[in-house]
Amino acid sequence: MQDHRRDLGKGFNWLGGATVAAKIIDFCTILTMLLFLSKRQVGIASLVLSIGMVVEACNGLGTSEALIQSKTISRRQVDALFWYVTGAAVLVGTLTLLAAPVIAAIYGMPGMATYFLAIAIKQPLVGIALIPLAMMNRNLQFERIAIVNVCATFAAAATRLALGAGGAGVWALVAGYSASGFYIMVGALLARPYRPRLRLHLSAVLPLARYGWRAATSNISEQMFKNVDYMLIGWFYGPSLLAVYRVAFDVAMEPAMAVGTLVNRTALPVFARASAQAADLTSILRWSLGKIAVLVAPLMAALVLAAGPLTAMLHDDRNSSYIAAATPLRFLAAAALLRVMTMLFSTMMLGVGRPGMAARLALATLLLLASAILLVGLTFQAETGIIAAAAIWLGLYPPVLLWATWILWRRWRIRPGALARAFAAPCIGIAALVLLVAGGDLLVGADPKARLALVAAATALIYAALFLWERRRAPLPSQ
């Protein structure tokens, strides 16, 4: 158990710093890009990239997770897997190009098809990077992964900014997305050099491929889940309103997803080593949920309190504000914490060798979300529709989490009460944050900048208190 907790601590420290740095770079870049693009351009890019994320989920056909969780792996399997993954990536990229005109016709935007070239180019790049990244993850070389991610994110952000400032429009975002694949490939091969031998033995790939297909189903479902709202909102309400929704979604979800991605990437190889023992799984889950709650919950509460003044400060290239994003932002911020908790349960299922269970969870949430937003699109008009779509996210997760909790109890006898204690201190922190802001409102009045500064100061104070509380708790064992 001490080894598992030490691995979690090591991964969290290295990947934590890298993820926070990468997300700050990415987030600031995207907000800056709003100044160079119209709402319509942001909406078109959002549609292309959302479809691209689903396409990229096919990368490796789930064999990365198979490689990480496999107890033993031979060089013969690794070499065969490289060619299997690379060939699949080229095929996926080609199919993307063939489907682009059809997708553009569905949305009634013929010019959108050309942007899918960037999506197709990225697929073989991330395919080549899969083996070295998976091997570093398997060997818990978190520091190398961290360096690759930060450098690739910084380079991709610089590419986007340069193209945006140069007037590239939609291409600034989609080309930046493709460039990130190139930078990750170069970084991964430098951090973990790998020269594949030219041999493809199907028998060597089959055991990993069988697991991979089930894991890929989960990954594709997860990416569809992350992007189906963009696709449907863009279809029903057009690219300009999609841009408003996208800004609300990114501001609310990106910080939470940064923490969720960090915790999941740290926990996945540790879950794989836990051998599905209930005591170990309970400890890992409680540690991971505690990190999520401390890092995410106060920030989401702060976004709810500061949604109005924050969105009023964001403008497009015509100096038109994104204030219409304020109400959707409040709903999405409240839903963000529940979302990253659900992600953790899916990661645990993958780590302990239950990809089918993770796939069922992902498919269930996808179907619920897609059907609900489809109903919204058929029922609501314009700005009301994006508010209703945001509210769907908040209503989606309670039943999903109840189902996941039931699975944990039925399969591993993990009690909900043993996990709920991780949320005690963050809940107290949120209550204190609300009281501080309510008291401060009496002093600052209705000035939006003052209100934003008040919320920021109160949030910083709450985080300082929570981190002091964390330091007083028993530290992770050093050996």
LUMRO-761090 format. One line per 8 residues: number of its first residue (from 1); for each residue x, y, z negated of N, C-alpha, C. Coordinates in steps of 0.2 Angstrom, whole numbers. Atoms other than C-alpha are relative to their C-alpha. Layout:
BEGIN
NUM = X,Y,Z,X,Y,Z,X,Y,Z; ...
% end
This chain:
BEGIN
1 = 4,-6,0,0,0,0,4,6,0; -4,-6,0,14,12,-4,3,1,7; -2,-1,-6,21,9,13,-5,3,5; 5,-3,-4,5,13,21,-1,8,-1; 1,-7,2,3,29,11,6,4,2; -6,-4,-2,21,34,15,0,1,8; 1,-1,-7,18,31,34,-5,6,1; 5,-5,-1,2,42,33,3,7,-2
9 = -3,-7,2,12,56,24,5,2,5; -5,-1,-5,26,55,37,-3,3,6; 4,-2,-6,14,56,51,-4,6,0; 3,-6,1,4,69,44,4,6,0; -4,-6,1,18,81,40,3,1,7; -3,-2,-7,26,79,58,-5,2,5; 5,-2,-5,11,78,68,-5,6,-2; 4,-5,2,2,90,57,3,7,2
17 = -4,-6,-3,15,104,61,-1,1,7; 0,-1,-7,15,100,79,-7,1,2; 7,-1,-2,-4,99,81,-2,7,-2; 2,-7,1,-7,115,72,3,5,4; -3,-5,-5,6,124,82,-2,0,7; 2,0,-7,0,117,98,-7,3,1; 6,-3,0,-18,121,94,-1,8,0; 0,-8,1,-14,139,89,2,3,7
25 = -3,-2,-7,-4,141,106,-6,-1,5; 6,1,-5,-19,133,116,-5,5,-2; 6,-4,2,-32,143,106,1,7,2; -1,-7,-2,-24,160,108,1,1,7; -1,-1,-7,-20,157,126,-7,0,3; 7,0,-3,-38,152,130,-4,7,-1; 4,-7,2,-45,168,121,3,6,4; -3,-5,-4,-32,178,130,-2,0,8
33 = 2,1,-7,-37,171,147,-7,2,1; 7,-3,-1,-55,177,144,1,7,3; -1,-6,-3,-48,194,148,1,1,7; -1,0,-7,-43,189,165,-5,-3,5; 5,4,-3,-58,179,170,-7,3,-1; 7,-2,1,-76,183,173,-4,-6,-4; 3,6,3,-89,172,164,-2,-5,5; 1,5,-5,-93,163,180,6,-4,1
41 = -6,4,-1,-75,158,183,1,-4,-6; -1,4,6,-74,152,165,-4,-6,0; 4,5,-1,-89,142,168,1,-5,5; -2,5,-5,-83,134,184,6,-4,-2; -5,3,3,-67,130,176,-2,-5,-5; 3,5,5,-76,122,161,-3,-6,3; 3,6,-4,-86,111,173,6,-5,2; -6,4,-3,-70,105,182,4,-4,-5
49 = -4,3,5,-60,102,166,-4,-5,-4; 4,5,4,-74,93,157,-1,-7,4; 0,6,-4,-76,81,171,7,-3,1; -7,2,0,-57,80,172,2,-4,-7; -2,3,7,-56,75,153,-3,-7,0; 3,7,-1,-68,60,157,4,-4,4; -5,4,-4,-57,55,171,6,-2,-3; -6,1,3,-42,56,161,-1,-6,-6
57 = 1,5,5,-50,44,148,1,-7,3; -2,7,-4,-47,30,161,7,-1,-1; -8,1,0,-28,33,158,2,-6,-3; -2,6,3,-21,16,155,-5,-5,-1; 6,4,1,-38,8,154,0,-3,-7; 0,2,7,-36,7,135,6,-4,-2; -6,4,2,-19,-2,135,4,3,-5; -4,-4,5,-11,12,125,-2,-3,-7
65 = 2,2,6,-21,7,110,1,-8,-1; -1,7,0,-19,-12,114,8,-1,-2; -7,0,1,0,-9,114,2,2,-7; -2,-2,7,0,0,97,-2,-5,-5; 3,5,5,-11,-13,88,3,-7,1; -3,6,-1,-2,-28,95,5,-2,-5; -5,2,6,8,-38,82,7,-1,4; -6,1,-3,21,-43,95,-1,2,7
73 = 0,-2,-7,26,-36,112,7,-2,3; -6,2,-4,39,-42,125,2,5,5; -2,-5,-5,49,-32,137,-4,-2,7; 3,3,-6,41,-43,151,-7,3,0; 6,-3,0,24,-37,145,0,8,1; 0,-7,-1,29,-19,144,1,2,7; -1,-1,-7,36,-19,162,-6,-1,4; 6,2,-4,21,-27,169,-6,5,-2
81 = 5,-5,2,10,-15,159,1,7,4; -2,-6,-4,19,0,167,-3,1,7; 2,0,-6,15,-5,184,-8,0,1; 7,0,0,-3,-9,180,-3,6,-2; 3,-7,1,-6,8,172,1,5,5; -2,-5,-5,3,18,185,-5,-2,7; 4,1,-6,-7,9,199,-7,2,-1; 6,-2,2,-23,12,190,-1,7,0
89 = 0,-7,0,-19,30,188,-1,3,7; 0,-2,-7,-16,32,206,-7,-1,3; 6,2,-2,-32,23,210,-6,5,-2; 5,-4,3,-42,34,198,1,7,3; -1,-6,-3,-34,50,205,-3,0,7; 3,0,-7,-39,45,223,-8,0,0; 7,0,0,-57,41,218,-3,7,-2; 2,-7,2,-58,58,210,0,5,6
97 = 0,-5,-6,-53,67,226,-6,-2,4; 5,2,-4,-66,56,235,-7,3,-2; 7,-2,3,-80,61,223,-1,7,-1; 0,-7,1,-76,79,222,-5,4,4; 5,-4,-3,-87,85,236,-7,-2,-2; 7,2,3,-102,75,229,-1,4,-6; 2,-4,7,-100,83,212,-1,7,2; 1,-7,-2,-98,100,220,-7,1,3
105 = 6,-1,-3,-114,97,230,-6,-1,-6; 5,1,5,-124,91,214,-1,7,-4; 1,-6,3,-120,108,206,-1,6,4; 2,-5,-4,-123,118,221,6,5,1; -6,-4,0,-105,125,221,5,-3,5; -4,3,-5,-96,119,237,8,1,-1; -7,-2,1,-80,128,233,3,-3,-6; -3,3,6,-78,119,216,4,-6,2
113 = -3,7,-1,-72,103,225,8,1,1; -7,-1,-1,-55,110,229,4,0,-7; -3,0,7,-51,112,210,1,-7,-2; -1,7,2,-52,93,208,7,-3,2; -7,2,-1,-35,92,216,5,0,-6; -4,0,6,-27,97,200,-2,-6,-5; 2,6,4,-37,83,191,3,-6,2; -3,6,-3,-31,70,203,7,0,-1
121 = -7,0,1,-13,75,202,2,-2,-7; -2,1,7,-13,74,183,0,-8,-2; 1,6,2,-18,56,183,6,-5,0; -6,4,0,-2,47,188,6,3,-5; -5,-2,5,8,59,177,-1,-2,-7; 1,3,7,0,54,161,0,-7,0; -1,7,0,0,36,167,7,-2,-1; -7,1,1,19,37,168,2,1,-7
129 = -2,-1,7,20,44,151,-3,-4,-5; 3,4,5,9,31,143,4,-4,-4; -4,5,3,22,18,139,5,3,-5; -4,-3,5,35,29,131,-4,3,-6; 3,-3,6,22,38,120,-3,-5,-4; 3,5,4,13,22,115,6,-4,-4; -5,3,4,30,14,110,3,5,-6; -2,-5,5,35,30,100,-6,-1,-6
137 = 5,0,5,18,29,91,0,-7,-3; -1,7,3,20,10,88,5,0,-5; -6,0,5,37,13,80,-1,6,-5; 1,-6,5,30,28,70,5,5,0; -5,-6,-1,42,40,78,-4,6,1; 5,-6,0,30,54,74,4,7,2; -4,-6,-2,44,67,75,1,1,7; -2,-1,-7,48,64,93,-7,2,4
145 = 7,-2,-3,29,64,98,-2,7,-2; 2,-7,2,27,81,88,4,4,5; -4,-5,-4,41,89,98,-2,0,7; 2,1,-7,35,82,115,-7,4,0; 7,-3,0,17,89,111,1,8,0; -1,-7,1,23,106,105,3,3,7; -4,-3,-6,35,109,120,-5,0,6; 4,0,-6,22,103,133,-6,5,-1
153 = 5,-5,1,8,114,125,2,7,2; -3,-7,-1,19,129,125,1,1,8; -1,-1,-7,24,126,143,-6,1,4; 6,0,-3,7,123,149,-4,7,-1; 3,-7,2,1,139,140,3,5,4; -3,-5,-4,14,149,148,-2,0,8; 2,1,-7,9,142,165,-7,3,1; 6,-3,0,-9,147,162,0,7,0
161 = 0,-7,1,-5,164,156,3,4,7; -3,-3,-6,6,168,171,-4,0,6; 5,0,-6,-7,162,184,-6,5,-1; 6,-4,1,-21,171,175,2,7,1; -2,-7,-1,-11,188,174,1,1,7; -1,-1,-7,-7,185,192,-6,0,5; 6,0,-4,-25,184,197,-2,-6,3; 2,6,-3,-27,166,201,-7,-3,-2
169 = 7,2,2,-44,165,193,-1,-7,-3; 2,7,2,-51,147,191,6,-4,0; -6,4,-1,-34,140,197,4,1,-6; -4,-1,6,-26,147,181,-1,-5,-5; 2,5,5,-35,135,170,1,-7,2; 0,7,-2,-36,120,181,7,-2,2; -7,1,-2,-18,121,187,4,-1,-7; -3,0,7,-13,124,168,-1,-7,-3
177 = 2,7,2,-22,107,164,4,-5,3; -5,5,-4,-12,98,178,7,0,-2; -7,-1,2,4,106,173,2,-4,-7; -1,3,6,2,99,155,2,-7,0; -2,7,-2,3,82,162,7,-1,2; -7,0,-2,19,85,170,5,1,-6; -5,-2,5,27,93,155,0,-6,-6; 0,6,4,21,78,144,4,-6,3
185 = -4,6,-3,28,65,156,8,2,-1; -7,-1,1,45,74,156,2,-1,-7; -2,0,7,45,76,137,0,-7,-2; 0,7,3,40,58,134,6,-4,3; -6,4,-3,54,51,146,6,2,-3; -6,-3,4,67,62,137,0,-3,-7; 0,2,7,61,57,120,1,-7,-1; -1,7,1,60,39,123,1,-3,7
193 = -1,2,-6,69,34,139,-2,-7,2; 2,7,-2,62,20,149,0,-1,7; -1,2,-7,66,12,165,-3,-7,2; 4,7,-1,53,-1,171,4,-4,5; -2,5,-5,59,-16,180,-6,-2,5; 5,1,-5,50,-20,196,-3,-7,0; 3,7,0,40,-35,191,-7,1,-3; 7,0,3,21,-37,188,-3,-7,0
201 = 3,7,2,15,-53,180,-7,1,-3; 7,-1,2,-4,-53,178,-1,-4,-7; 0,4,7,-2,-66,164,2,4,-6; -3,-4,5,8,-54,154,-4,6,-2; 4,-6,1,-4,-40,156,-7,-2,-3; 6,2,2,-20,-50,153,-2,1,-7; 2,0,7,-20,-51,134,-1,8,-2; 0,-7,1,-17,-32,133,-6,3,4
209 = 6,-3,-4,-30,-28,147,-7,-2,-3; 7,2,3,-44,-38,138,-2,5,-5; 1,-5,5,-42,-27,123,-1,7,3; 0,-7,-3,-39,-12,134,-7,2,3; 6,-2,-3,-55,-13,143,-5,2,-5; 5,-2,5,-65,-13,127,2,7,-3; -3,-6,3,-54,1,120,-2,6,5; 1,-5,-5,-56,11,137,-8,2,0
217 = 7,-1,1,-75,9,135,-2,5,-5; 1,-5,6,-74,18,118,3,7,2; -3,-6,-2,-62,31,125,-4,4,5; 4,-3,-6,-73,35,141,-6,3,-3; 6,-3,3,-88,36,130,1,6,-4; -2,-5,4,-79,47,118,0,7,4; -1,-6,-4,-74,59,132,-7,2,3; 7,-2,-3,-92,58,140,-3,4,-6
225 = 3,-3,5,-98,63,123,2,7,-2; -3,-6,1,-86,77,121,-2,5,6; 1,-4,-6,-91,84,139,-6,0,3; 6,0,-3,-108,79,143,-4,6,-1; 3,-6,1,-115,95,136,2,5,5; -3,-4,-5,-104,105,147,-3,-1,7; 3,2,-6,-110,96,162,-7,1,1; 7,-1,0,-128,97,158,-2,7,-1
233 = 1,-7,1,-128,115,152,2,4,7; -2,-3,-6,-119,120,168,-5,-2,6; 5,2,-5,-132,111,178,-6,4,-1; 7,-3,1,-147,118,170,1,8,0; 0,-7,1,-141,136,166,5,4,4; -5,-3,-4,-126,139,177,6,2,-3; -7,-1,3,-108,144,175,1,5,-5; -1,-6,4,-110,161,166,-3,-2,-7
241 = 2,2,6,-121,154,152,4,-6,-3; -4,5,2,-110,139,151,6,3,-3; -6,-4,3,-95,151,148,-2,2,-7; 2,-2,6,-105,158,133,0,-6,-5; 0,6,4,-108,141,126,7,-3,-1; -7,3,1,-90,135,129,4,4,-5; -4,-4,5,-83,150,119,-2,-2,-7; 3,2,7,-95,146,104,3,-7,-2
249 = -2,7,1,-90,127,106,8,0,-2; -7,0,1,-71,130,107,2,4,-7; -1,-4,6,-71,143,93,-2,-5,-6; 3,4,6,-81,131,81,4,-7,0; -2,7,0,-74,114,87,8,-1,0; -7,1,-1,-56,117,92,4,-1,-7; -4,1,6,-49,120,74,-1,-7,-3; 2,6,4,-59,105,67,3,-6,4
257 = -3,5,-4,-53,94,82,7,-1,-1; -8,0,1,-35,99,79,1,-5,-6; -1,4,6,-36,92,61,-2,-8,1; 2,7,-1,-46,77,67,4,-4,4; -5,4,-4,-34,72,81,6,-1,-4; -6,1,4,-20,74,69,-1,-6,-5; 1,5,4,-27,63,56,-1,-7,3; 1,6,-4,-33,50,69,7,-3,2
265 = -6,3,-3,-16,49,77,5,-2,-5; -4,3,6,-8,47,60,-2,-6,-3; 3,6,3,-20,34,54,0,-6,4; 1,6,-4,-22,23,69,6,-5,-1; -5,5,1,-5,14,68,0,-3,-7; 0,3,7,-7,13,49,-6,-4,-1; 6,4,1,-24,6,50,2,-7,3; -2,6,-3,-16,-7,62,4,-4,-4
273 = -4,4,4,-4,-12,49,-3,-2,-7; 4,1,6,-17,-13,35,-3,-7,0; 3,6,0,-23,-30,41,-7,-1,-2; 7,0,1,-41,-26,38,-1,-2,-7; 1,1,7,-39,-28,19,-4,6,-3; 4,-5,3,-53,-19,10,3,5,-4; -3,-5,4,-43,-11,-3,5,5,4; -4,-5,-4,-30,-4,9,-4,5,5
281 = 4,-4,-4,-43,2,21,-4,6,-4; 3,-5,4,-52,11,7,4,5,-2; -6,-5,1,-36,20,2,1,4,6; -2,-4,-5,-32,25,19,-6,5,2; 6,-4,-2,-50,31,23,-1,6,-5; 1,-5,5,-51,41,7,6,5,1; -5,-5,-1,-34,49,10,-1,4,6; 2,-3,-6,-39,53,28,-6,5,-1
289 = 6,-4,1,-56,60,23,2,6,-4; -2,-5,5,-48,70,9,4,6,4; -4,-5,-4,-36,79,22,-5,3,4; 5,-3,-5,-51,82,34,-4,5,-4; 5,-4,4,-62,89,20,4,7,-2; -4,-6,3,-48,101,13,2,5,6; -3,-4,-6,-42,107,30,-6,3,4; 6,-2,-4,-59,108,39,-5,4,-3
297 = 6,-3,3,-73,112,27,0,7,-1; 0,-7,2,-68,129,21,0,5,7; 0,-4,-6,-64,135,39,-6,0,3; 6,0,-3,-80,130,46,-5,4,-4; 4,-5,4,-89,139,32,1,7,2; -2,-7,-2,-79,154,36,-3,2,7; 2,-1,-6,-84,153,54,-8,2,0; 7,-1,0,-102,152,50,-2,7,-3
305 = 0,-7,3,-100,168,39,2,6,5; -3,-5,-4,-90,177,52,-2,0,8; 2,1,-8,-99,172,69,-1,6,3; 2,-6,-4,-106,189,73,5,4,2; -6,-4,-1,-91,200,71,5,-3,5; -5,4,-4,-80,187,79,-1,0,7; 2,1,-7,-89,184,95,-1,7,3; 1,-7,-3,-93,203,97,7,3,2
313 = -6,-3,-2,-74,206,98,3,-4,7; -2,4,-6,-72,193,113,-3,3,6; 3,-3,-6,-74,201,130,3,-4,7; -3,3,-6,-72,195,148,3,6,4; -4,-5,-4,-63,204,163,-4,6,1; 4,-6,-1,-78,216,164,-2,4,-6; 1,-3,7,-78,221,146,-7,-2,-3; 6,3,2,-94,211,143,1,-4,-6
321 = -2,4,6,-94,204,125,-4,-7,1; 3,7,1,-98,186,120,-4,-1,-6; 4,0,6,-110,191,106,-5,-5,0; 5,5,-1,-123,179,113,2,-7,-3; -3,6,2,-111,165,107,-1,-1,-8; 0,0,8,-114,169,88,-4,-5,-3; 4,5,3,-129,159,84,2,-7,2; -3,7,-2,-123,143,94,6,-1,-4
329 = -6,1,3,-106,146,85,-2,-3,-7; 2,2,6,-115,144,68,-2,-7,-1; 2,7,0,-123,128,72,6,-5,1; -5,4,-2,-108,121,80,6,-1,-6; -5,1,6,-96,125,65,-3,-4,-5; 3,5,5,-108,116,53,0,-7,2; 0,7,-2,-108,101,64,8,-3,1; -7,2,-2,-89,101,67,3,-5,-6
337 = -2,5,5,-85,93,50,-2,-7,0; 3,6,-1,-97,79,53,3,-4,6; -2,3,-6,-90,76,70,7,-3,-1; -6,2,1,-72,74,64,0,-6,-5; 1,6,5,-78,62,50,-2,-6,5; 2,6,-5,-86,51,64,6,-3,4; -6,2,-4,-70,51,74,4,-4,-4; -4,4,4,-61,44,59,-2,-7,0
345 = 2,7,0,-72,29,58,1,-4,6; -2,4,-6,-70,25,76,7,-2,1; -7,2,0,-51,26,74,1,-6,-4; -1,6,4,-52,14,60,-2,-6,3; 3,6,-3,-62,2,70,5,-3,6; -5,1,-5,-49,3,84,6,-3,-3; -7,2,3,-34,1,72,-1,-7,-3; 1,7,3,-41,-15,64,-2,-5,5
353 = 1,5,-6,-44,-23,81,-8,-1,1; 7,1,-2,-63,-20,83,-2,5,5; 2,-5,-5,-64,-10,99,-7,0,2; 7,1,-2,-81,-17,103,-4,4,-5; 4,-4,5,-88,-9,87,1,7,1; -2,-7,-1,-79,7,91,-4,3,6; 4,-2,-7,-87,7,109,-7,0,-2; 7,-1,1,-104,4,102,-2,6,-4
361 = 1,-7,3,-103,19,90,1,5,5; -1,-5,-5,-96,29,104,-6,1,5; 5,0,-5,-110,24,116,-7,2,-3; 6,-2,4,-124,26,103,0,8,-1; 0,-7,0,-118,44,100,-1,4,6; 0,-3,-6,-116,48,118,-8,0,3; 7,0,-2,-134,42,122,-4,4,-3; 4,-5,4,-141,52,108,1,7,2
369 = -2,-7,-2,-132,68,113,-3,1,7; 1,-1,-7,-135,66,132,-8,1,0; 7,0,-1,-154,62,130,-3,6,-3; 3,-6,3,-157,76,118,2,7,4; -1,-6,-4,-148,89,128,-3,1,7; 5,1,-6,-157,83,144,-7,3,-2; 7,-2,2,-173,86,135,0,8,-2; -1,-8,1,-167,104,129,0,3,7
377 = 0,-3,-6,-163,108,147,-6,0,4; 7,0,-3,-180,103,153,-5,4,-3; 5,-3,4,-189,112,139,2,8,-1; -2,-7,2,-179,128,135,3,4,6; -3,-4,-5,-174,143,146,6,4,-3; -5,-5,1,-158,153,147,3,0,-7; -4,0,6,-150,159,130,-3,-5,-5; 3,5,5,-163,149,120,3,-7,1
385 = -2,7,-1,-157,133,128,7,-1,-3; -6,1,3,-139,135,123,0,0,-8; 1,1,7,-144,138,105,-3,-6,-2; 3,6,2,-155,123,105,5,-6,1; -5,5,-2,-141,113,113,6,-1,-6; -5,0,5,-129,118,99,-3,-3,-7; 3,2,5,-142,114,86,0,-8,0; 0,7,-1,-143,96,93,6,-3,-3
393 = -6,3,3,-125,93,88,0,-1,-8; 0,0,7,-129,97,70,-5,-6,-3; 5,5,1,-144,85,70,2,-7,2; -2,7,-2,-135,71,78,4,-4,-5; -5,4,4,-122,66,65,-2,-3,-6; 2,4,6,-131,62,49,-2,-7,1; 1,7,-1,-139,46,56,6,-4,3; -6,4,-2,-123,41,65,5,-1,-6
401 = -4,1,6,-113,43,49,-3,-5,-5; 3,5,5,-126,33,39,1,-7,3; -1,6,-3,-124,19,52,7,-2,-1; -7,1,1,-105,20,51,1,-2,-8; -1,2,7,-106,19,32,-3,-7,-2; 3,7,0,-118,4,33,5,-5,2; -5,5,-3,-105,-5,44,6,-1,-5; -6,1,4,-91,-1,32,-2,-4,-6
409 = 2,4,5,-101,-9,18,-1,-7,2; 2,7,-2,-107,-24,27,6,-4,2; -5,4,-2,-91,-28,35,6,-1,-5; -6,0,5,-77,-23,22,-2,1,-7; 3,-2,6,-88,-19,7,4,6,-3; -3,-6,2,-81,-2,6,-6,5,-2; 5,-3,3,-92,8,-5,0,8,2; 0,-7,-2,-98,26,0,2,4,-6
417 = -2,-4,6,-95,32,-18,7,1,0; -7,0,0,-77,28,-16,3,5,5; -3,-5,-5,-75,39,-1,-3,7,-2; 3,-6,1,-87,53,-7,4,5,-4; -4,-4,4,-75,59,-20,5,4,3; -4,-4,-4,-64,66,-7,-2,7,2; 3,-6,-2,-76,80,-4,-2,4,-6; 2,-4,6,-78,86,-22,3,7,0
425 = -3,-7,0,-65,100,-22,-1,4,6; 2,-4,-6,-69,106,-4,-7,3,-1; 7,-3,1,-87,108,-9,0,6,-5; -1,-5,5,-82,118,-24,3,6,3; -3,-6,-3,-71,129,-13,-5,4,5; 5,-3,-5,-85,132,0,-5,4,-4; 5,-4,4,-97,138,-14,4,6,-3; -4,-6,2,-83,150,-21,1,5,6
433 = -1,-4,-6,-80,156,-3,-7,4,1; 6,-3,-1,-99,160,-1,-1,6,-5; 1,-5,6,-99,169,-18,4,6,1; -4,-5,-1,-84,179,-14,-2,5,6; 2,-4,-5,-90,185,3,-7,4,-1; 7,-3,2,-108,189,-4,2,6,-4; -2,-6,4,-99,200,-17,3,5,4; -3,-5,-4,-88,208,-5,-4,4,5
441 = 4,-3,-5,-102,212,7,-3,7,-3; 2,-6,3,-108,225,-6,5,5,0; -5,-5,-1,-92,234,-4,1,2,7; -2,-1,-7,-89,233,15,-6,3,4; 5,-2,-4,-106,236,21,-1,-4,6; 2,3,-6,-111,232,39,6,1,5; -6,0,-5,-94,236,47,3,-7,2; -2,7,-2,-90,221,58,7,-2,-1
449 = -7,1,1,-71,223,57,1,-1,-7; -1,1,7,-72,225,38,-2,-7,-2; 3,6,2,-83,210,37,4,-6,2; -5,5,-2,-71,199,47,6,0,-4; -6,0,5,-56,205,36,-2,-3,-6; 2,3,6,-66,200,21,-1,-7,0; 0,7,-1,-70,183,27,7,-3,0; -7,3,-1,-52,180,32,4,0,-7
457 = -4,-1,7,-45,186,15,-3,-5,-5; 3,5,5,-58,175,5,2,-7,2; -2,7,-2,-54,160,16,7,-2,-2; -7,1,2,-35,162,13,0,-1,-7; -1,1,7,-38,163,-5,-3,-7,-2; 3,7,2,-49,147,-6,5,-5,3; -5,5,-3,-36,138,5,6,0,-5; -6,0,5,-22,143,-7,-2,-4,-6
465 = 2,3,6,-32,137,-22,0,-8,1; 0,7,-2,-35,120,-13,6,-3,1; -7,3,-1,-17,118,-8,3,-1,-7; -3,1,6,-12,121,-26,-3,-6,-4; 4,6,3,-25,108,-32,3,-6,3; -3,6,-3,-17,96,-19,7,-1,-3; -7,1,3,0,99,-26,0,-3,-7; 0,2,6,-5,95,-43,-2,-8,-1
473 = 2,7,0,-12,78,-38,6,-4,1; -6,4,-1,-1,63,-38,3,0,7; -3,0,-7,11,64,-23,0,-6,3; -1,7,-4,13,51,-9,6,-3,-2; -6,3,2,26,39,-14,6,1,5; -6,-1,-4,43,42,-7,4,-6,2; -3,7,-2,48,24,-6,-4,-6,-2
% end
